[in-house]
């Protein structure tokens, strides 16, 4: 049975190849998708095929590609392989596209996720020509049931000149009611407070809207999301989780946070998943989450009742996690809520709710600056994502990483990070498998002492301590944040020496 019950839009159904003809060289195209969920499954491949033909004729056919966050090989991968992307924002994790960004072929605008929709509304990115958005179903009145992510879809549908809808019957029809889309968008100076006071408050509506006059094509698909496998937590991940949970116990004992904690935000990846799994084995109960992505460990917590409810903008499940969610979807309704990322990541709401933020990093320096995005200061890895949205506004923030990389060849704790995403002013707590450094209320030199003692690998502690001592000795009138600049940069040379770049 068709998922398209709107009579007007039912007449717009075409093949993906025909839909792709509505995208022209030089267009800015907003596509759905966030952490491999809810991205268009058919139109990008058809568009990439058109690009390949055009390039074969010596024609330049590239687009600006805007999404919610990372997509999948079926979007970023095929378009990058076709050399069809001129600019990309606000986040990418595809290895093929990453290589083109780092080679200089693609201009990458790495942006805070909470800023991407508002910058579009402000006109900072230029005109949006086309939106290609996956939905679960189109209702008789033309309302759209969102799929497994919301991301920036509301803004793309509002702002685009032309709209292509992909209706994916793989997405469970029971997703209706899982979403809360806030439509009270206003620009300065007419902004009003967002009326959300608890993680599960409904402030919008369960549907996306689209002007039928802008819809140029509807494509029917039946294809799964990109499901990301998780490795079982290793020794380092379990140690990081243990340090974090012990610290939360301490904060509860001091009375700074309640026994049920405060709403949790967790970044994407195996370490973050391990932390959530650690919470499941702890004494904490009646937890809530106000986050971006629901991973497998959050389903575990929901299943056991440890996590009462979770607000996010997307799923990021493994194949097993998807099967579990679909098999028990009714049990999650009312306990999982998906929002637009401009709401899930909104600084006003993160600060009001007092979120506890937990995110990964590439490296941290001894003074508390964190690099989440770049290798050797020049090569992008993925992007800042939502970590900055949460870290700067959280009640508590944690940055997590093993203390070494490349089998111990380089230290993740360095004298000076090669790229700064989160300044020392925003970073509360750094954790590695070695231990935890609480940096709140400390001067730079006190932070350095604590980071070296508790977070650095023993193989690098003496060298880091010696660096600070010699920096102080060489800069007698500049000891607030003492550095030996040439030597600090030399630490990153070790990455080159490993032969990985």
C-alpha angles and dihedrals in degrees: 000000000000121000089210109086099156105105094213097048092041087068089057096065112127139153118278090249091060093044090054091061089073089068112083133195110277095021122140106231125195112204129186121243140107125190093343096310130112098004123144111271105196115022097063092057091048089048091049089053090053090049092052091053091048092049089050087060091050094255124137110234111171134140139201105248120208123177141157094260134306118352126183143270087276089066116019093023100052094041092048092048088053089050086234102136123091099170133011133195153214105349138353136181102170111122095214092052091042089059091052091048092051092046090055097246094114124045108224122202104198104197140172104263093231089058100051099079095040092048087054090052090047090055094241094131100043128236122343107221103181138016120202107190132173117220135176097229144343113232125218092260092052097256114142126228105218119229131223095316135032102189112146095335095118092056095043091052092047097046106035122102091214129026131205116189125201112200107202115198090191088074108086114257086220089074087091106113097026094098137077113191115187113212103178093107114164131168127225129309089027101054119132131198114277106244098227118122102158133039094250100041112132109223101158140027134285095242142067118232128218133179103243090213089066095052109103099170143009120203125194117217139171108196136126129247120254102274114205117211120224123215117225111266111275129212094273095047092048091049091051090049091049093053092048095049092047089053091051089053088054092050091051090049091054091051094241093121131022123254090257087053120220127287110302129227119191128185123226124273146062096293092051090046089051091053091054090048089052090054088054090058093047132084094256116116141168091043127166132200131214101181146125105250135030109216131183095274091057089055087052090053092047091049093053094042093242087118111049097191143343133212117197142138099238149010121244103184136157120239089264090048092052091050091050093048094048093046092053101026096134091058090059097050109110091018097067122052125181119204138177110278091241084067101034089053100031112140092216091057096041090055095043093051094044095232122202104222124203119184139160128242141195095222143341129206128227092259095055104262113140131210112202101163120034139064114212089355093281112059117073116224103188114313144264094280112175098326093101092048090058103032098056094046103034125113086227129006130194128193114202134197143133109266094242139031136202093038092308096311093121134029122239087207109070138168092249128007115239091227129019120221098152116031124218087257091066102039118094108169135013120198132187129163086269095063148284132293116201103202099178113130096001130129118237095261091048089049090052092053092049096045092049094046098045109024110029120091112253089243090065104032098091092048092050092047090050090050092056093046094051092043089056092046093049095046106044093164097040105053099130092091103359118200140172096208100196092047094045091056090047090068089070091053086075089072090059090046090060089062094237098120 
